[in-house]
Each structure stands twice: as structure tokens, then as C-alpha cells.
Amino acid sequence: MRGMSGSSESLERRGRSPDAGQQVPEEAGLPRQAWTLLFELMHAHMRNFPALAAEFELSPVQAHVVRQLGEGPLAMSTLANYLSCDASNVTGLVDRMEARGLVERRSSEQDRRVKMLVLTEAGVALRERLLERLAEPPEPIAALSDEDLRALRDIMRRALRSQ
């Protein structure tokens, strides 16, 4: 990798990512090596997510909900599936967010028994600020050269298009 110190390069050649505990054996193949390193970088960055959520007086789960709700109305049962929890847990979570004026419940147009969640104006504004903070790259990415950043951006675009 360009721009890395010699010691980091030697770690990388030995199959160990700098400052990461995950071994990436050369024989694992390039796709596995790339994915493992990308996952390590994301995992390291996500350790900061609770503190980032706290900046907005949200729990990490509430921050995920705010982010998810920006894509449109969401059934509470769908949110429970997304969070891998029981629907009764979502009720308490939504109650707290509703009390803050971030979300509201609405009846589904197709089935009035189904409660849909939508962001309020305050929730939309908070989501925009949250997404702005989430978009700030971690230092290891920000420190890359423009050439490397363009290459990384283009690679990620291709990977996402192929999904």
C-alpha cells in the first residue's frame, strides 16, 4: 500500500494488517484478503459509533433506527426484524424516540393494524446531521493520496453495482 511506513508494509507482506489482530494469510486468496482488511477497518471505525450516537443524545440502536427510517415509512415489525429483536423491544425504543419528537407512528394504508414509523421534521433534521458525521472518513482513509482515494472510490462503486 502506498504511503505506508516500511514497518507497515512488512506486516502486510507477512499477511498481517497494521494495527489489526486479524491474520490474513497470503494463501487465502485476494478476495478474502481484501474483504478481511476492509472488515477490520470498518470494525475499528465502528468502535467509535456509540460515542458518535451519544453526540446526538441517541443510543447506538436509536442512531441505526434514525438512519434506517430515512428511507421511508417502516413497519414496526420490519424494524424488529432489522434489529433482530422481539417486537415488544421495539415498542419501548419507539416510545422513547417518539417522546423526543423524532418519530411518529401511523397506521398503514393497507392494514390499519400495522403501525408504520416515520421520521418527524426534527427526526429528519437529526438524521441529516447524523449522516453528515457518519460520512466523515476515518483518518486512515483521509490520509490516503488522491490517487489512492480515487482508486478506492472506483473499486467500491464497482463492487456495489455488482450486488
C-alpha positions as CSV (number, residue, x, y, z in Angstrom):
1,M,0.0,0.0,0.0
2,R,1.4,3.4,-0.9
3,G,2.0,5.9,1.8
4,M,2.5,3.3,4.5
5,S,5.7,3.1,6.6
6,G,8.2,0.4,5.9
7,S,7.1,-1.5,9.0
8,S,3.5,-1.5,8.0
9,E,4.5,-2.7,4.6
10,S,6.4,-5.6,6.1
11,L,3.5,-6.5,8.3
12,E,1.2,-6.5,5.2
13,R,3.6,-8.8,3.3
14,R,3.6,-11.2,6.1
15,G,-0.2,-11.3,5.9
16,R,-1.0,-9.2,9.0
17,S,-2.8,-5.9,8.7
18,P,-1.2,-3.0,10.5
19,D,-2.7,-2.4,14.0
20,A,-5.2,-5.2,13.5
21,G,-5.4,-8.6,15.2
22,Q,-6.7,-10.5,12.2
23,Q,-4.3,-12.7,10.3
24,V,-4.7,-12.5,6.5
25,P,-2.7,-15.4,5.1
26,E,-1.4,-14.9,1.6
27,E,-2.8,-18.3,0.6
28,A,-6.3,-17.2,1.5
29,G,-6.6,-15.6,-1.9
30,L,-7.0,-12.0,-2.9
31,P,-10.8,-11.7,-2.4
32,R,-10.6,-13.0,1.2
33,Q,-7.5,-10.8,2.0
34,A,-9.3,-7.7,0.6
35,W,-12.5,-8.4,2.5
36,T,-10.7,-9.2,5.8
37,L,-8.8,-5.9,5.6
38,L,-11.9,-3.9,4.7
39,F,-13.8,-5.6,7.5
40,E,-11.0,-4.8,10.0
41,L,-11.0,-1.2,9.0
42,M,-14.8,-0.9,9.3
43,H,-14.8,-2.8,12.6
44,A,-12.1,-0.4,14.1
45,H,-14.1,2.6,12.9
46,M,-17.4,1.3,14.3
47,R,-15.9,1.2,17.8
48,N,-16.5,4.9,17.7
49,F,-20.2,4.6,16.8
50,P,-21.5,4.7,20.4
51,A,-19.7,7.9,21.1
52,L,-20.9,9.4,17.8
53,A,-24.5,8.4,18.6
54,A,-24.2,10.0,22.0
55,E,-23.3,13.3,20.4
56,F,-26.9,13.3,19.2
57,E,-28.2,12.0,22.6
58,L,-29.1,8.7,20.9
59,S,-28.2,5.2,21.8
60,P,-26.4,3.3,19.0
61,V,-29.6,1.4,18.3
62,Q,-31.6,4.6,18.1
63,A,-29.0,6.0,15.7
64,H,-29.4,3.0,13.5
65,V,-33.2,3.4,13.5
66,V,-32.9,7.1,12.6
67,R,-30.6,6.2,9.7
68,Q,-32.9,3.3,8.5
69,L,-36.1,5.4,8.7
70,G,-34.8,8.0,6.3
71,E,-35.6,5.6,3.5
72,G,-39.3,6.0,4.1
73,P,-42.1,4.6,6.4
74,L,-41.2,1.3,8.0
75,A,-43.5,-1.2,9.8
76,M,-42.6,-1.7,13.4
77,S,-42.4,-5.5,12.7
78,T,-39.9,-4.9,9.9
79,L,-37.8,-2.7,12.2
80,A,-37.9,-5.6,14.8
81,N,-36.6,-8.0,12.1
82,Y,-33.9,-5.5,11.1
83,L,-32.8,-5.1,14.7
84,S,-33.1,-8.9,15.3
85,C,-35.2,-8.4,18.3
86,D,-38.7,-9.0,19.6
87,A,-41.4,-6.6,18.6
88,S,-42.0,-5.7,22.2
89,N,-38.5,-4.3,22.5
90,V,-39.1,-2.1,19.5
91,T,-42.2,-0.6,21.3
92,G,-40.1,0.7,24.1
93,L,-37.4,2.0,21.7
94,V,-40.0,3.8,19.6
95,D,-41.8,5.2,22.7
96,R,-38.5,6.9,23.8
97,M,-37.9,8.3,20.3
98,E,-41.5,9.4,19.9
99,A,-41.2,11.2,23.3
100,R,-38.2,13.2,21.9
101,G,-40.3,14.1,18.8
102,L,-38.1,12.2,16.4
103,V,-40.6,9.6,15.1
104,E,-44.3,9.1,14.9
105,R,-46.5,6.1,14.4
106,R,-49.0,6.0,11.7
107,S,-51.5,3.3,10.6
108,S,-50.6,1.5,7.4
109,E,-52.8,2.5,4.5
110,Q,-53.1,-1.2,3.6
111,D,-53.7,-2.6,7.1
112,R,-54.7,-0.3,10.0
113,R,-53.4,-2.9,12.5
114,V,-49.9,-2.4,11.2
115,K,-48.1,0.6,12.7
116,M,-45.7,2.4,10.4
117,L,-42.8,4.6,11.7
118,V,-41.8,7.8,10.0
119,L,-39.4,10.5,11.0
120,T,-40.8,13.8,12.1
121,E,-39.3,17.1,10.8
122,A,-37.0,17.1,13.9
123,G,-36.1,13.4,13.1
124,V,-35.2,14.3,9.5
125,A,-33.0,17.2,10.7
126,L,-31.2,15.0,13.2
127,R,-30.8,12.3,10.6
128,E,-29.1,14.8,8.2
129,R,-26.7,15.8,10.9
130,L,-26.0,12.2,11.9
131,L,-25.4,11.2,8.2
132,E,-23.0,14.2,7.8
133,R,-21.0,12.9,10.8
134,L,-21.1,9.3,9.6
135,A,-19.7,10.4,6.2
136,E,-16.5,11.8,7.8
137,P,-13.8,9.3,6.8
138,P,-11.6,7.8,9.4
139,E,-8.0,9.1,9.5
140,P,-6.5,6.0,7.7
141,I,-8.8,6.8,4.7
142,A,-8.5,10.5,4.8
143,A,-4.7,10.2,4.8
144,L,-4.6,8.3,1.5
145,S,-3.3,10.1,-1.6
146,D,-5.9,11.5,-4.1
147,E,-4.8,8.8,-6.5
148,D,-5.5,6.0,-3.9
149,L,-8.8,7.6,-2.9
150,R,-10.0,7.8,-6.5
151,A,-9.0,4.1,-7.0
152,L,-10.7,3.1,-3.7
153,R,-13.8,5.0,-4.6
154,D,-14.0,3.5,-8.1
155,I,-13.4,0.0,-6.7
156,M,-16.2,0.4,-4.1
157,R,-18.6,1.7,-6.8
158,R,-17.9,-1.3,-9.0
159,A,-18.4,-3.7,-6.0
160,L,-21.7,-2.0,-5.1
161,R,-23.0,-2.0,-8.6
162,S,-22.4,-5.7,-8.9
163,Q,-24.7,-6.5,-6.0
